[in-house]
Amino acid sequence: MLPDVGALLLICVSGGVDSMVCLDLLAGIFSKNSRISSAVLHYNHGLRGEEADGDCELVRVAAKQYGLPFFTEKGDVAAIAAAQKVSIETAARNARYAFFQSAADKLCADHGLPASAARIATAHNARDNLETMLMNLARGAGGAGLSGIPPVNGRVIRPILCLDRPEIEQYARDFGIPFREDSSNSSDDYTRNKIRHSIIPVLTELNPNAAAAALETSAGLRRDEEYFSGLAQEFTAQFSDGGSTDAAAMLALPESVFARVCREISPEKLTRADIARIRSGAGKSAGSSRENLSNGQTAVFEYGRLRFCRTESPGADTRWEYGLAPGEETVISEAGLIATVSECEFVGIYKKIHKTFTEFLFPKSALCGKINIRGRLPGDKIRPFGKSGTKSLKKLLSDEKAPRESRDKIAVLADGAGVLAVHGYTLDNRVLREQNAKAAQAVCVTLRPLE
């Protein structure tokens, strides 16, 4: 857990007993090691006025006594919480860690070290871990939440996580470590304080070593979580292409791994109810189904694969249309294309010209008015190139296995008589009537990706 030689150790100190003891311990360990640079970080949340300023001054003086550089930042956590619509606790934690991480990046750069060389030491202890496990249990957390506080999380390390608070307080008394008590710790306005004041005393009465027992439990749960998450990652690497995942293979997984795969492949957070809906959708025998989720996503099952897309608002109008004029270039943002239109002589080499259906040559004599490029409309039909009969665009795109949520973004070329072509898929046999005409004039439409 402790930093390697050549690393940068940043000790986060609030001024409370835990962090002041942590500072004393780490400063004592590394004070004689010239190959490890250390510094003290302090974040003022701007919540307790002069009291918080006094905390900052205590930490500043302590850093000077230990011969360590001191860096601080003051924020307005109340304003941050209001703007982000989160609790004071959440806003304070986010702001504090943002400062720690940015300070680590800057100091690494100043020392000519890679960002990975920094270690950010916080003073979480065994009782903090117990409180966190209980908070997460009350919220209905899964294995990851019940694993408590990890000893190492990226660059963040918790050197005194193995110590219970009474041990820390005894150390401060024995060695005369100065500290300040945060007055907000006595208030039950915060969830953690309610647990600390009302629940922890009962648990420690039942078992004086409750915090140590919770550490062992959280370590075991963390090992289990790492194992099952590893299985989910292996599955995803084998059965997911980054955009969709084999739904049948997912359904064969144990529920614990299935849930982790869902969370691995979903762009948004999922609730247990969301995962139950996904499992239900994966088990349906129909060729296509959709499950609306609580996070604004839809789980789409098509052709045996699962993918996620944003849920469309009811009644959303997806229609769009652009007029095409020869000699012009038009950006079709809805389809992610640029359309270029020109006039030229017609030649009847359709198999070559229309091979990929991204460049189209329409004889003027086969056109009815101007050419538009638009999204599909209800009732659109086409006589696909090289085939007999008429087919609806809905059936065409279904047969071609076009992703459902992208079908309204597919470019359709049409004139006054109906559909002329579908970008990437086919063109209408109507435009073949003039293929034997000599020196006929034509309109060329080229579609290329919008970069």
N, C-alpha and C positions, 0 to 999 in steps of 0.2 A: 504493500500500500504506500509506503513512504517513498519519496522521490529518489531517483537514481542520481549518481554523480553527474554534475553538469546541468541539473534541472533547476527550475525556478520555483521556490516554495512561497506561496502567497497565503498568509494566515488571516482568516476573516474573523474580526473581533468586534463584538457589539458593545462590550463593557460589562456584560453580565458574568456571573461566576463561571459558567461553562467555558466561555470563550477566553476569559482571562487565564484560567488554568491551562487551557489548551495552548495558549501563547507561551506561558511559562515553560511547559513541557517541551514544546517544539524548539523554542529558542535555546533551551538547555542542551537539547540533542544536537542541534546543527550549528551552534555558535562557533565551534572550533573547526567546522568543515568549510574551508574557503572555496571549495569547488561546488557548493550549493548556495545560490543566492536566495535570500529571503526578504520578504517585505510584509507590512501589515496593511490590511484593507479594512475600511470602516464605512458603512453606508448609513446616513441619517435619513430616516423616512419622513421627516418633517411633520410628525404627528404629535410630539410632546413638548414642543417649544424649548424653553430653557433647560428642562430636564434632559432632553436629547442632546442639546449642545454640551451639557456637562459630561454625558457619556463619551462624546467625541473627544473632549479635552482629556479625559482619563486615558483613553486609548492612545492619544497622541503622545502623552507623557510617558506611558509605558513603552511605546515603540522606541522612543528616544533612549530610555534607560537600557533597553536591550540592544541598542545600537542598530536598529532596523529602520529602513525607509518607511514613511507613512503616507498613505494615499486615502483620500476620502471624497465622498460625493454626497450632496444633499438633494433629495427629491421631494415632490409633493404627491405622496401616495394617495391622499384623499381625492385629489383631482384626477389622478390616474384611474382609481377605482370607479369614479363616477363616469369618466369618459369611456372606459372599457366595459362598464356595467358588470363588474365583478366585485367580490367581497374585498374588504380592506386587507384581510389576511393574504388572499391570492395576489392582489396588486402589490403588496409589500414584498412578497416572496419573488415575484417576477421582476420587480424593479431592482431588488437586491442582487439577484443572480445575474441580471443583465449587466450591472456594474462590475461584478466580479469577473465575468467573462471578458468584457471589453478591456478592463484593466490588465487582465492576463495577456490578452493579445498585444496591447501596447507595450507592456514591459518586456515581453518576449522579443518584440521588434527592436526595442531599445538595447537589449542585451545581445542582439544578433542571434537569437535562438529561434528554432521552429516553434509554432504555436503548441505543438504536442509536448514541448518540454515543460510546460507549466503544470503545477499541481495546486489546486485551490483547496485549502484545508478549512473545513467548517467544524464547529464544536458540537455536533449532534452526539447524544449519548444514548445509553441503553433505554432510559426512560422515555426519551423522545421517540425512540423506535416503537416502544409499547403503545404510546399515545397515538402514533401514526397508524399502527395496525388496527387499533380500536376505532379510530375515525373512519378508516376505509371499510372496516367491517360494517359499521353503521350505515354507510352509504351503499352497501351491496357490491363491493369491489370483488373482482376475480382474483386469480392466483397472483398476478403481478402486484395488485394493490395490497394484498394480505402479506406479501413478502416484506413489507416494511421499508426501512431506509437501507439502501445498499451501501456497503462500506466504500465501494468505489463506483462512481458513475461518470464515465468519461474522464475529464480532468479533475473532477471534484472528489476529494478523499475525506473520510471521517476518522481521524486518528484515535479519538477517544470514544468511539461507538461502543467499545467493550466495557466502559465504565458506567456505573449507575450514579445518579445524581448525589445521593448521600456520600459516596466515595469522593466525588469531586468537591463537595462542600467541605469535607474533612480535610482534604489536601489544602484548600484555600486557608483554612484555619491554622493548620500545622505550619504552613510556610508564609503566612502573612500576605497572601495575594490580595491586593485591593480589587474591589469590583463594585458595581452599582446595580441596584435592584430596579428593574423596569416596573413602574407603577401600573402599567396596563396588564401586568401578569396577575394582578389581583382581581381583575374584572372578569365576570362570566359572560361578557358580551361576545367573546370569541369561543368558537367550538372547542379548540384545544384546551383552553382554560377550564371549561366545564368538565371535560374528561379528567384533567389534571386534579381538579379540586374535589370532584364527586365520585369518580369511578376508580382512579388509581389507588386512593387510600383503602378502599374495600378490597381490591385485588391484592395489595401488599399485606393486608391483614390476613387474607386467606393463604397467601404464599409470599413471604418476605423476599424471595428470589424471583418474583414474577417477571421483572424486567430481563433478567438473565435467561429465564425460561423462554420468554418471547423472542430473544435473540436467536436461540437455538431453533425455535419453530420457524422463524422468518428465514433463517439460512437454509433449512430443509425445503421450504416452499420455493425459495429462489432457485435451488438446484432443480426441482421439478419443473418450474416455469422455464428454465433454460433448456431443459430436455425437450419438453413439448413444443416450445417455440422453435427449436432446432428442427424438429420433425416437420413443422409447418413451413419453414423456410426451404427445406429440401423438397417438399411437395411442390411448392410454388415454382422453384427453379425447374422442375421437371414437367409440370403440367400447365404452367401459365406462360403466355407469350408477351406479357406486359399490358395487353389490352383485354384479354379474356382468359378464362380458365376452364378446364375440363370439368363440367358440372357432375357427370356421372362418377368420375374418379373422386371428386370431393365428397359425394354422398356416401362413398364406401369407407370414408375415414371415421375413426372414433369421434364422438361428439366434441371431446376436448380439443382434438387436433383440428376438426372442422371449424370450430369457432376461431381458432388462432389463424387459420388460413384466411377466413373471411376478413379478419382485422388486418392481415398482412396485405391483402390485395385491394381493400377498399380505400379510396382516397379520403374518406371522412370517417369519423369515429362511429362505431356501431354499438347499439344497446343489445342486451340479451334478446329483447323482443325482435329487433332487426335480424339477428342471426337465426332466430326461430323461423321468421318469414323466408329468409334465404334458403334454409334447409327444406321448408315446405315447397318452395318453388322448384328447387333442384329435384324433388321427388315426384313432380308432376310428369305424367307420361306425354302430355301434349307437346307438339314440336316447338311452341313458342308461348312464353308466359312472362308476366311482369309483376314485381312485388314492390310497392311503394314503401320506402323506409322513413324513419323519423327524422333523418338528417338532411332531407331534401334530395336524396338520391333515389333512383329506381334500380332495382336488381333485375337485369334483363336476361332471360334464358332463351337462347335461339340456337338451333342446330347443335344442341348438346353442350353448349358453352355458356358460361356466366360472365357477364360484364356489368359495369356500373355506368349510369349516366345521370344527369341532373333531371329531376322531375319537372315536367312542363306544367306551367300554371294552367288551370282550367280555362278554356276559351282562348288560349293564346293563339294569335294570328301568325301563322308561319309563311304566309304568302309573300312572294317577292317577284319582281319582273323588271327587265331592262330592255330597252330598244337597242338594236344593233344597226349601225349605219356604216356602209363601205368607207374605208379610209380612216376609221376610228379604232381606238383601243379602249375597252371598257373594263373597269375593275368590278368583278362580281364578288363582293365580300362575303355574301351568304354561302357561296359555294367554294370560296378560297381559290378563285380563278381569275385570270386575265383573258378577256376575249379580244381577238384581233380579227377584223373583217376587211376583206378586199374583194375586188372584182377581177375576173380573169376569164380565159377561155376554158370551156368545159372539155374534159377528157374523161372517157368512161373506164377508168381503172379503179373501180371501187374497192376491190380486195386489197389493193396496195394503199390507197389513200385512207380508207376507213378501217384499217386493220386494228388499230387500238381505240378507235372511236374518240379521238381527241382532235382530229382535223377533218372537216367536212366540206364537201364540194357540192353545192346545190345548183342545178340548172335553173336559170331564171324562169324558163318556161314552165317549170314544175312548181313554182312558188305562187302563193296567194297573198299578195301584199308584202309587208315588211316582215323581217325575222325578229322575233323576240327571244330572249333567254330568260327563263323563269324556273320556279319550283314547280313540282307536279301539282295538278289540281284534281279534285274528285271527278271521275268519269273519263280521265285521260286514257286514250287507247293508241296502239301502235301496231303496224304490220311489220314485225321484226325483219331486218335485212337477211335475205337468204332463206326465209322460212315462209310457209303459206299460212294464211289465217290471220286473225286479229287477236291481240292480247291486251288486257288492261295493264297500265303501268304498275298498278298494285301487284298484279300477278307476276309480271315480268321481274320486278325487284325482289319479290318473294322467292321466285324460282332461282334467281341469281344469288340468293342468300345475302342480299345487301343489308347491313345493320339497320334495324328498325328506326333508331333515333337519328340516323344520318340520311334517311330517304328524302326528307323535306329539304335537304341541302344539295341534292343531286341536281345538276343543271339539265334542264329540258329546253331544247330548241324547238320553237313552234312558229307557225304563221297563221293566217286567217283560216286555213283549212284544217288545222290541228297540229299534232306533234310531228316534227321532222326527224328528231334524233334525241337520244338520251346519252349524255356524256359518259364515256367509259363503258357503255353497254351495247348500244345498237343504233341503227337509223331506220327510218320508215321506207318500205319498198316503193312508196310513191315517187321518190326522187330518182328511181331507176328508169322511169318511163322514157327519159330523153337520153339514155346512155349511148344510143347510136346516132344521135344528132351530130351534124358536122359543124364545127366552128361556132357552136352555141355559146352564149355568154353565161357565166356562172358566178355565184357568190361563194367565196371561201371563208370559212369560219375556223379559226384555230384557237383552242383552249389550252392554256398552260397554267401550272400552279402559281398561286400568288405567294411570293417569297417574303 
